[in-house]
Amino acid sequence: MSVSIEQPPIDGRALHRLSRALPRRLRFTRDGKLLFFVTLGIGFGAVNSGNNLLYLVLGVLLSLIMVSGVLSELTLRRLTVIRDPERHLECGQPALVALEIQNHKRRFASLSVEASELLEDGSGIVQRRAFVLKVPVEDRVVGHLRLQPERRGVHRSAGLQLTTRFPFGLFEKSRVVPLPCRYTVTPQMRALEATNLPARVAGHEEEIARVGQGDEFYALRDALVGDDARAIAWKVTARRDKLIVREQQRPATRRVLLLFPNALPEHTPATRARFEMACSEVASLARIYVEEGYAVGLLTSDGGVPPDSGPEALARILNLLAELPIRTAAAGTRLQFAEEVIAVSATDRVAVVTIDQQRAAYPIDADRVRLVAGDDSDSVETVS
């Protein structure tokens, strides 16, 4: 049975109310803490001694704190950020996210602004803040946020956080920008060799009686409005004294269906690591077959993707793998694949299993099996 794994929506209105209730957040830096305690000590000394010089120094320090607060507030005021609403990342690979910071102030430039994502706890995405030295008056500047995901999945961001330590680095003031976003982290691609499919695979030796963009002749017909002039059969046109178009036969598509059982006999760090390796192998095989011109499909216990060719088909497979959960099944259980989503025949079925799944003796109906044994070993291919 297929299980829905859609992510719950982000409550942007609640976050917006929170950002308005707490418009600014202030945090002392190490230097700021030192300055605060020095100011506090001088204040006690001035009150107890009545020394005018201590009062003068206290006034200077308090003025420094006030100026720092006012300038940092002006820096973060009337700033907006634009970024892509949806992002696709690859596990283990760093990526740059472009952030366009706009300054709507008319008289004051924003200096030393940093932007970071408000990610969920335990998201597994390591980030490096985007730093912008100066955003001129009524202008915009593009900064780049560096993200490196450490595990696949769909990770939510509640928005962006703008931070500044301007002007003296004594305090770190931040403001929340309610800009929800989802980051889809696909499995890491590996350098693999594709399974050598036999010649009996559909499309290698069969023909399709349909019109297409192939190289084989299919039929002749009268030309219609909008036909490509390059398709006109000029010799036949001259004999018949009317425009005749030559139609080509649609090439047969080679189809391959990847089977990926997303169940384990037990959940341990080692079994999960091998499962993630197998997930990466499925993604890598899908990319290789798509590049070789195959129509590639994927079948799991939680859904599937019908065989299709092109980058769009690969993107659908990667999205399914990114959200694929790990189930638990007892040894010897016949895993139920979502066969109802795949209505295609004459495909070569290539299964990718881990050593744990093989030891559990899961019955899998596949023409070829690629076995993922361990962290440092290559996959082993077997023919059933």
PAMIBA-651067 format. One record per residue: residue in one letter; x, z, y of N, C-alpha, C, O in turn. Coordinates in steps of 0.2 Angstrom, whole numbers, plus 5000, padded with zeros to 4 digits. Atoms other than C-alpha are relative to their C-alpha. Layout:
REM residues N
AXZYXZYXZYXZY...
//
This chain:
REM residues 384
M500450004994500050005000500450005006500950045007S499650014994500749955017499850065005499250085005V500149944996500950105029500249985007500749955008S499950024993500850085048500550055003500550115001I499549964997502350145057500149995008500649995010E499950024993501950105075500150075004499950125002Q499849954996502650215088499550035005499149985007P500549984995501550325099500149985007500749985009P499850024993501350265117500350065004500250125003I499749964995502350345131499550025005499249975008D500549984995501250445143500450005006500650055009G499650014994501950375159499750045006500050065010R500349974994500650455170500250085000500250115005A499849935000501050635164500750015003500950055006L499350004998502950595167500049995008500450025011H500050014992502450535185499850065003500150085008R500249944996501550695189500550054999500650095004L499449955001503050795182500549985005500850035009S499550024995504250695193499850025007500250035012R500249984994503150725208500050085001500150105007A500049924999502950915205500750025000500850075004L499349985000504850925202500449945003500849914999P499750064997505550785214500750004999501049954998R499250005000507350845213500250064996499950114995R499749955005508450935201500750015003501149975004L499449994997509951025208500550044994500250094991R499649965005511451085197500750015004501049965007F499449994997513051165203500649974996500649974989T499350025003514751085199500450064999500350115002R499549955000516251185195500350025007500350085008D499849984993516851175213499550035004499650075008G500549974996515151215219499950074998499750115003K500149935002515051375209500650045004500450105006L499549964997516751425216499850015007500050065010L500250004993516151385234499450055001499550095006F500649954999514551485231500250075000500050115004F499849935001515451645225500550025006500450075008V499649994994516751625239499550025006499750065010T500449994994515351615252499650074999499550105004L500349935001514451765244500450055002500250105005G499649954999515951865245500250015007500250065010I499949994993516351825263499450035004499550065008G500649974997514551865267500050075000499850115005F500049935001514652035260500650035004500550095007G499549974996516352065269499850005007500050045011A500250004993515652005286499550055001499550085007V500549954999514152115284500350075001500150125005N499849935001515152275279500550015006500650075009S499449994995516652245292499849995007500050015012G500250024994515752165306500549965004500549955010N499450054997517252045309499749945002499449904998N500350074997516751895320500349944996500049894995L499750065003518051785311499749994993499649934991L500350015007517251815294499349975001499149934997Y500650034998515551775302500149935001499749884999L499950074999516251615308500249964994499949904993V499950045007516951565291499450004996499349954993L500650005004515351615283499549945003499249914999G500450064997514451495296500249934998499849894996V499850075002515551355292499949984992499749934991L500150015007515351375273499249994999499149944995L500750015000513451385275499849935002499449905000S500150064997513451235286500249944995499949894994L499850055005514451145272499549994995499449934993I500550005006513151185259499449965003499149924999M500650044997511751125271500149935001499749894999V499950074999512550965275500149964993499849914993S499950035006512950935257499349984997499149934994G500750015003511050955252499749955004499349915001V500350064996510450845267500249934998499849894997L499750075002511650705263499849974993499649924992S500250025007511250705244499349985000499149944996E500750025000509450705248499849935003499449895000L500150074997509550555259500349954996500049894996T499850055005510550465246499549984995499549924993L500550025005509250475233499349985002498949964998R500750024998507750445244499949935001500449895003R500250074999506850285244500449954996500649904998L499650045005507850215229499549984995499150024992T500450025006506950105216500549964995501049944997V499650035005507650035200499649954996499049974994I500350055004507249885190500449984994501049974994R499650025006507749845172499549974995498949984996D500450035005507049755157499650054996499850104994P500449955003505549835149500250014992500150074990E499849995007506149805131500749984999500949935002R499350015001507849805124500150004992499850044989H499850005007508549755107500850014999501249985002L499349985001510249835102500250004992499750004988E499750005007511349825086500350064999500750085003C499749935002511849985077500749995000501049944997G499350005000513650025081500349955005500949965005Q499750044995513849895094499850025007499250035008P500149984994514049935112499649945004499749895003A500450054997512849845124499950035008499950095009L500149994993512649835143499349995002499049935001V500750004998510949865151500149995008500350045011A500050014993510849785169499550045004498950045002L500549964996510049905182500149975007500649975010E500050024993509549835199499750065004499150075004I500249954996509549975211499949985007500349955010Q500250024993508649945228499950065005499750115003N500049954995508850035244499549985005499649935009H500650024995507250035255500150045007499750035011K499949964993508050145269500249955005500649905003R499850044994508350065286500650025003500949985007R499549974996509650175293500650034996501150054999F499549965003510650255279500149974993499649954989A499850025007511550185264500150054995500250114997S500049955006511550265247500749994997500949944995L499350005003513350315241500050044994499750094993S499949975006513950365224499450024996499250084995V500649995004512450345214500149984993500449934991E500050015007512350355195499350004997498950034999A500750015004510950305183500150014993500649984990S500049995008510650365165499350004997498850015001E500650005004509250355152499850074998500250114997L500249945003508150495148499749994993499149984992L500150025007508250475129499750064997499850124999E500349945004507350585116500650044997501250014996D499549965004508350725108500249974993499749964990G499850025007509350665093499849924999499849904994S500150085001509050475097500649974997500549914994G499450045003510850435092500349955004500749915001I499750054995511250335107500450035005500250075009V499549974995512850375116500049955006500049895006Q500050044994512750315134500550025005500850085005R499549984994513950305149499649975006499449925006R500450014994513150315166500249935003500849925004A499950054996512950165177500250035007499850075010F499849984994513950195193500049955005500349905004V500050054994513650115210500350045006500150095008L499649974994514850155224499650005006499550055010K500350014994513750095238499449954999499549904997V500650055000511950025240499949995007499650045011P500150014992511849955258499350005002498850014998V500649994997510449975269499549934999499749885000E500550065002508849865263500449954996500349894998D499650055004509949785250499950034993499650084991R500049985007510149795231500649984997501049944999V499450015004511549815219499950014993499450054991V500150005007511649785201500650044996501250034998G499649965003512449915190499949994992499449974990H500150015007512749915171500150074996500650114997L500149955004512250055159500349994993500049944990R499750015006513350065143499650044995499750104995L500349975006512350105127500349984994500549924992Q499750015007513050125109499650044995499750104995P500449965005511750165096500450014994500849974991E499649985007512350255080499550004994499850014989R500550015006510750235069499549955003499349955008R500550054999509450105068499350045001499350105000G500649974999507650135073499749985007500049945010V500350024994506450125088500150075004499850125003H499949944996507050255102499749995006499849945010R500450004994506050295117500450035005500850085005S499749974994506650325134499450015005499049975006A500549984996505550415146500149975007499649985012G499850034994506350335161500750015002501150014997L499350004997507950335172500150065004499650095007Q499849954995508850475181500549985004501149965002L499550024995509750445197500350065002500050115004T499649944998511150565201500549995005500749935005T499450004995512350595215500350065001500050125001R499649944998513750715220500249995007500650035009F499850014993513850645237499850065004499250085003P499450034997514650695249500650044997501250014997F499449965001515850835243500150024993500650054991G499949995007515550845224499850084998500050104993L500149935001514951025226499350014995499350064992F500650005003513150995219499849934997500049884999E500250065003512450865207499250005001498850044997K500850014999510650815213499849944996500149894997S500350065004509550705202499349995001499050045004R500850014999507850625203499849964994500249914992V500350045006506750555189499749945002499249955007V500450064998506150375190499649994993499949974988P500450015006504650365178500049924998499549895000L499950075002505150195170500050004992500649994990P500050005007504650205151500349944997500249895000C499750065003505550095139500250024993500250084991R499949995007505850075120500649954999500749895001Y499450035002507550025113499949994992499950044988T500050025007507449935096500749994997501049944999V499350005003509049965086500049974993499750004989T500050045007509249835072500650024996501150054999P499449995005510449855057500649975003500649915005Q499450034998512249825060500249944995500149944989M499850065004512849645054500750014997501150045000R499450005004514149635041500349934999499949884998A499750065002515349495036499949994993500350024989L500250015007514649435020500049934998500049885002E500050065003514649285009499349994997499050034993A500750015002512849215006500049994992500549964989T500150015007512149214988500049924999499649885002N500050075002512449044980499449984996499350004990L500650015003510748984977500049944995500349894997P500050055005510448864962499649945003499249955008A500350064997509848684965499250004998498949965001R500750005001508148724958499550035005498950035005V500449974994507648814974499649955003499849895004A500550054997506148734982500349975006500650015011G499850034995506648604994500749964999500849925002H499350035002508348554986499849934997500249884998E500150075004507548414975499349985001499149934997E500750025000505748404980499949965007500349975011E500250044994504848294993499450035003498950054999I500749984996503448335006499749945002500049915007A500450064997502148195009499750025006499150025007R500249994993502048235027500449975005501049965004V499650034994502548165044500450055003500250115004G499549954996504048255052500649965003500549905005Q499450024997505748235059500649994996501250004997G499550015004506748195044500349935000500249895005D499650065000507848045039499749954995499849894996E500350055005506747965025499449975003499050005007F500650044997505447825029499450034997499450054991Y500649975003503647885027499549945000499149934995A500550054999502447745034500149975007500549995011L500150034993502047625048499350005002498850014998R500650004997500647635060500049975007500549965009D500150034993499947565076500250055005500150115004A499849964994500747635092499450035004498950005005L500549974995499747765102500350025006500950025007V499849984994499847825119500450075000500250114996G499649945000501247955121500549994994501050044994D499550005005502347895106500649985003500749955008D499450014998504147895108500249924999500149904994A499850075000504847715112500649994994500649944992R499550015005506347755100499749994993500149974988A500350005007505147765085499749934999499449924993I500350065001504547585088500449964995501049954996A499750055005504947465073499949935003499449905003W500050064996505447315083499949934996499549894998K500150065004505547185069499349994998499049944998V500750015002503847225062499549995006499049955006T500450024994503147225080500049935002499549905004A499950074998503847055083499649964995499349914997R500350045004503046995067499250005001498849955000R500749984999501347075070499749995007499149985008D500150014994501347045088499650065003499150055008K500249944997500847225092500550054999500850054994L499549955001501747385094499950044993499350064992I500149975006502047465077500650065000501150055002V499649945000502847645075500250024993499850014989R499749985006503947695061500050085000500250115004E500049935001503547875054500550024995500649994990Q499549975004504847985046499750054996499250084998Q500249955005504548105031500350065002500950075004R499849944998504548285035500550034994500450024988P499549975005506148365026499750064997499450105000A500249945004505748495013500550065002501150055004T499649944997506248675019500250044994499850054989R499749965005507348775007499750075002499850105008R500349944999506448945005500450064996500550044990V499749945004507249115000499650065003499550075009L500349944998506349285000500450064998500650064992L499649945001507349445002499650064998499150075001L500349945002506749594992500450065002501050065000F499749944998507149764999499650064999499250075003P500449945001506449914991500250065004500850095004N499849944995506450055004499750074997499350105000A500149935003506350204992500650024996501049984994L499549975003507550324985499850054995499350084997P500249955005507550444970500050075004499750125002E499949944996508150584982500349985007500749935007H499750014993508650605000500650055001500550115001T499449974998510450655003500449965005500349905005P499650044995511750605016500349944997500449895000A499650065003512650495003499549954998499649894999T500550055002511050404997499749975006499649915006R500250034994510450385015500549955003500449905005A499550044997512150315020500049934996500149884999R500150065004512050185005499449965002499549905002F500650044998510350135010500149975007499949915007E499950034993510850105028500549944999500449895002M499650055001512249995021499649944997499749884999A500550065003510949895010499649975006499549915006C500450034994509949875026500449965004500149905006S499650044996511349805035500249934996500249884999E499950065004511649685021499449955000499549895000V500650045000509849625021500049965007499949905007A500050044993510049585040500549955000500449905003S499550055000511649495037499949944996500049894998L500250055004511049395023499449965003499549895003A500650044997509449345033500449965006500249905006R499650044995510649285047500349944997500349895000I499650055003511749185036499549954997499649894998Y500550055003510249095027499749975006499649905005V500350044994509449055044500549955003500349905004E499550044997511048985050500149944996500349884998E499950065005511148875034499449965000499449914996G500650045000509348805037499550024995499049994994Y500649975004508348915025499450025004499550055010A500649964998506648975028500050074997499950074991V499849935002506949165026499450045001499150045006G500549954999505649295022500350074997500850074994L499849935002505749485019499450034997498850034999L500549965003504749595007500250074999500750084995T499949935001504649785007499450034998498950004998S500549975002503549915002499550025006498950045006D500449994993502949935021499949945004500049955010G500150064997502649765025500549944999500949954995G499650055001503449595025500049955005499549955010V500050064995503849435035500049944995500449934991P500050065003503349265028500649965001500949965006P499450054999504749135025499949955006499449925006D500050044994505149045041500749995002501150035000S499350014998506648965049500050015008499550015011G499949994993507348985066500250075003500150114999P499849934997507949125078499450055000499450114999E500649965000506149185079499950044993499750104993A500149975007506049215060500550064999500350114997L499549955000507649315061499950065004500050125002A500249954996507049415075499450054997499450114998R500649965004505449465065500350044995500150104994I499749975006506549515050500450065003500350125000L499649944997507649625061499650055003499750115002N500449944997506249715070499750044994499650104995L500349965005505449755053500550054997500450104995L499549965002507149825047500150065004500350115002A499949954995507349925063499550064999499750125000E500549955000505750015060499850034992499350064991L500149995007505850025041500150084998500750104999P499849935002505650205034500250004993500349954990I499849995007506350275018499550054997499450104999R500549965004505150335005500450034994501050024993T499849965006505350444990499649974994499049984994A500450025006504950374972500450034994501050034994A499749975006505250454955500449944996500249884997A499750055004506450364943499649974995499150004993G500550045005505650224933499449985003499049955000T500750024996504250204946500149925001500649905004R500050074998503750024948499849995007499250015009L500150004993503849994967499549955001499649894999Q500550054998502349904975500349975006500350005012F499850044994502949774987499349975004498849975000A500650024996501749715001499949924999500049885003E500050075002501449544991499449975004499549915005E500550034997499849515001500249965007499849925009V499850034994500849465017500449944999500549905003I499650065001501849335008499549954995499449964989A500450055003500749185003500449934999500249885002V499550065001502149064997500250004993500450054990S499850015006502648994981500749974999500949945005A499450035001504248924973500550025005500949985008T499449984996505449034982500550044996500350064990D499549975004507049104976500050075003500150095009R500149934998506949294976500750044999500950044994V499349975000508549384981499950085002499650095007A500149934998508449574980500750045001501250024999V499449964998509649704988499850074998499450105001V500149935002509749874980500650045000501250015000T499449955000510850024981500250024992499750014988I499849975006511750104966499550064998499450074992D500549945001510550254968499349974997499049994992Q500650035002509050134966500149974993499649974989Q499950035006509850044951500050064994499750054989R500049955005510150214942499350034999499250064994A500749975001508350264945499649954996499049964995A500350055005507850104935499449985003498849985000Y500650034997506650034948499949934997500349894998P500150065002505849884940499949955006499449965010I500050054995506149734952500049934998500549924994D500050075002505649554949500349965005500149945010A499650044995507049454957500449954996500649974990D499650055003508049304952500750025000501150014996R499349984999509649374959500050075003499550085007V500049934998510149554963500750015003501250005000R499449984996511449614976500150075000499650115003L500049935000512049784972500550035005501150015005V499649974995512749894986500250074996499850114995A499849945004513850024977500250065004500150125002G499749944996514750134990500249985007500149925009D499850014993515450145008500549955001500549915005D499450044999517050055005500049944995500549904995S500050055005516549934992499549945002499049955005D500550064998515749754993499450004995499450044990S500550005004514149714986500149954993500549914994V499950045006514049644968499449964998498849994998E500650045002512949504963499949994993500449984989T500250015007512049494947499449954999499049945004V500550045001510849364940499650024994499850044989S500549985005509249414930499849944996499449954992
//
